[in-house]
Amino acid sequence: MKDSNKKIIIFDDDEDILSICSYILEEQGWEVHTYTDCNNITEKVSGILPDVILMDNWIPDAGGIIATQTLKKTEELKDIPVIYFSANSDIQILANHAGAQTYLAKPFDLEELERVINKVLVTE
């Protein structure tokens, strides 16, 4: 049975962030997939084809920049918006370098999370 849920993948090695974000987004009707590493990223993303991706900067093993760039070089995945998130003070530079659509600085509040996700969905 195919449902019409919006799908999101969260790449972060922080289990607390994964569980909080998953809980909030599932409450809003998202189908949430989480990974604590970005190994075989194209396979992971191709298997789900999410509406949006949240990417942590420090994700093992390759890191968020390489992971995002890999997605952006893959024809069938390059149009999926990536929201880059990190506690790094240079997050805007990192997100631009990675080719992400936008970014979310950690720590973030949940309204901010929703706002950023909704923003990239509207621009699609």
Helices and strands as residue ranges (DSSP letters): E 7-11, H 15-27, E 31-35, H 41-48, E 52-56, H 64-72, E 82-86, H 91-98, E 102-105, H 110-122
